[in-house]
Amino acid sequence: MRGMTNYDRASAVKYAHKWAFERNPRFYNYDEIGGDCTNFASQCLLAGSNVMNYTPTSGWYYINANQKSPAWTGVEYFYNFLTRRTNTVGPKAVECEIHELQPGDIVQLSFQGYKFEHSPVVVAVSEPFDPAHILIAAHSYDTDYRPVSTYKYVMIRFLHIEGVISNNIIL
């Protein structure tokens, strides 16, 4: 059986702050071809999980601009990977309520109301638990410490990272 390890939230948030207004040269910048938000969120999750899932099509990995999984850069694929029911390697998330969010978690926004289009990373949370007190970092609309309430969205969902499924065997 594969083991669940802790997600290093501090490392994910540290990475988010470091690269919020710049691009890590190890990763392609998708701003000109659909947006870079989920690529950035994936990089933050990688910083907090230190593992990729190289399963073709359904995994979560980045080798180069042309060798990556759909989940690395696609908002819905990212959601599907994180909330998968199987215990495959990688970070694992559940949809949650706003008061369950922690730094290092993910917010997804829909601007049109029919699909989710943006995946910012939570960098700070304070009470009262409302969108004005959930601060995010993101690419595409480069930002850091931006309140979620400043976006004009139609739908919102919150993803809490529960942990990381590792290759370590638990007996």
C-alpha positions as CSV (number, residue, x, y, z in Angstrom):
1,M,0.0,0.0,0.0
2,R,1.3,3.5,-0.8
3,G,1.9,5.9,2.0
4,M,0.4,9.3,2.5
5,T,3.0,11.9,3.6
6,N,2.6,15.5,4.7
7,Y,2.3,18.3,2.2
8,D,4.9,21.0,3.0
9,R,2.7,24.0,2.9
10,A,5.5,26.4,3.9
11,S,7.6,25.3,0.9
12,A,4.6,25.7,-1.5
13,V,3.9,29.2,-0.2
14,K,7.6,30.2,-0.2
15,Y,7.7,29.2,-3.8
16,A,4.6,31.1,-4.6
17,H,6.0,34.3,-3.1
18,K,9.4,33.9,-4.9
19,W,7.9,33.4,-8.4
20,A,4.6,35.3,-8.3
21,F,5.9,38.1,-10.5
22,E,8.6,36.2,-12.3
23,R,8.9,32.9,-14.2
24,N,11.1,30.0,-13.1
25,P,13.3,29.3,-16.1
26,R,12.9,25.6,-15.5
27,F,9.3,25.8,-16.7
28,Y,7.8,27.1,-19.9
29,N,5.7,30.3,-19.6
30,Y,2.2,29.5,-21.1
31,D,0.9,33.1,-20.8
32,E,0.7,33.5,-24.6
33,I,-1.0,30.2,-25.2
34,G,-3.9,29.9,-22.8
35,G,-2.5,31.2,-19.5
36,D,0.1,30.2,-16.9
37,C,-2.0,30.0,-13.8
38,T,-2.3,26.2,-13.4
39,N,1.3,25.7,-14.5
40,F,2.3,28.1,-11.6
41,A,-0.1,26.3,-9.2
42,S,1.5,22.9,-10.2
43,Q,4.9,24.3,-9.6
44,C,3.8,25.4,-6.1
45,L,2.4,22.0,-5.4
46,L,5.5,20.4,-6.6
47,A,7.5,22.5,-4.2
48,G,5.3,21.3,-1.4
49,S,5.1,17.6,-2.4
50,N,8.4,16.8,-4.2
51,V,6.8,14.2,-6.3
52,M,5.3,13.9,-9.8
53,N,3.1,11.2,-11.3
54,Y,4.4,10.2,-14.7
55,T,1.4,8.2,-15.7
56,P,0.6,9.1,-19.4
57,T,-2.6,11.2,-19.9
58,S,-3.9,10.8,-16.3
59,G,-0.8,11.7,-14.3
60,W,0.6,15.0,-13.1
61,Y,4.1,15.8,-14.4
62,Y,6.3,18.3,-16.3
63,I,9.4,17.3,-18.3
64,N,9.4,20.2,-20.8
65,A,7.0,22.5,-22.6
66,N,5.9,19.6,-24.9
67,Q,6.2,16.7,-22.5
68,K,3.7,17.4,-19.7
69,S,0.5,15.9,-18.5
70,P,-2.8,17.7,-19.2
71,A,-3.2,18.1,-15.4
72,W,0.0,20.2,-15.2
73,T,-1.5,23.1,-17.1
74,G,-5.3,22.5,-17.6
75,V,-7.6,23.8,-14.9
76,E,-10.2,21.0,-15.1
77,Y,-7.5,18.3,-15.6
78,F,-5.7,19.7,-12.5
79,Y,-8.9,19.5,-10.5
80,N,-9.6,15.9,-11.7
81,F,-6.1,14.8,-10.8
82,L,-6.1,16.4,-7.3
83,T,-9.5,15.0,-6.4
84,R,-8.9,11.5,-7.9
85,R,-10.3,8.5,-6.1
86,T,-7.3,6.3,-6.8
87,N,-4.3,6.2,-4.6
88,T,-1.8,7.1,-7.3
89,V,1.3,9.1,-6.6
90,G,1.1,12.8,-6.1
91,P,-0.7,15.5,-4.0
92,K,-4.3,14.7,-3.1
93,A,-7.1,17.2,-2.5
94,V,-10.7,17.4,-1.5
95,E,-13.2,20.2,-2.2
96,C,-13.7,22.1,1.1
97,E,-15.5,25.0,2.6
98,I,-13.8,28.4,2.8
99,H,-13.1,28.1,6.5
100,E,-11.1,24.9,5.9
101,L,-8.6,26.6,3.5
102,Q,-5.0,26.8,4.6
103,P,-1.9,28.4,2.9
104,G,-0.8,26.1,0.1
105,D,-4.3,25.1,-0.9
106,I,-5.9,26.0,-4.3
107,V,-8.9,28.2,-5.2
108,Q,-10.5,27.8,-8.6
109,L,-12.5,30.5,-10.3
110,S,-15.0,30.6,-13.1
111,F,-15.4,34.0,-14.8
112,Q,-18.0,33.0,-17.3
113,G,-20.0,30.6,-15.1
114,Y,-19.8,27.4,-17.2
115,K,-16.2,26.2,-16.6
116,F,-13.4,26.9,-14.1
117,E,-10.6,29.0,-15.7
118,H,-8.2,30.1,-13.0
119,S,-6.2,28.3,-10.3
120,P,-4.6,30.7,-7.8
121,V,-2.6,29.4,-4.8
122,V,-3.7,30.4,-1.2
123,V,-0.8,32.2,0.6
124,A,-2.6,33.5,3.6
125,V,-6.0,33.0,5.4
126,S,-7.5,35.1,8.2
127,E,-10.8,35.4,10.0
128,P,-13.5,36.1,9.3
129,F,-13.4,33.4,6.6
130,D,-14.6,35.2,3.5
131,P,-13.1,36.0,0.1
132,A,-11.7,39.3,1.4
133,H,-9.5,37.3,3.9
134,I,-8.3,34.6,1.5
135,L,-5.1,35.9,-0.1
136,I,-3.7,34.3,-3.2
137,A,-0.7,34.3,-5.5
138,A,-1.1,33.6,-9.2
139,H,0.2,33.8,-12.8
140,S,-1.6,35.0,-15.9
141,Y,-2.9,37.8,-13.7
142,D,0.4,38.0,-11.8
143,T,-0.3,38.7,-8.2
144,D,0.7,38.0,-4.6
145,Y,-1.3,38.6,-1.4
146,R,-4.3,39.5,-3.5
147,P,-7.7,39.0,-1.8
148,V,-10.0,36.6,-3.7
149,S,-12.8,39.2,-3.3
150,T,-11.1,41.5,-5.8
151,Y,-11.8,39.0,-8.7
152,K,-15.1,39.2,-10.6
153,Y,-16.0,35.6,-10.7
154,V,-19.3,33.7,-11.1
155,M,-18.3,30.4,-9.5
156,I,-15.7,29.5,-7.0
157,R,-14.4,26.2,-5.5
158,F,-11.8,25.5,-2.8
159,L,-9.4,22.6,-2.8
160,H,-7.7,21.5,0.4
161,I,-4.5,19.5,-0.1
162,E,-4.8,16.6,2.3
163,G,-1.4,15.2,1.8
164,V,0.9,13.5,-0.8
165,I,0.7,9.9,-1.9
166,S,4.3,8.7,-2.2
167,N,6.0,5.7,-3.6
168,N,7.0,4.6,-0.2
169,I,5.5,1.2,0.7
170,I,3.6,1.0,4.0
171,L,3.3,-2.6,5.4
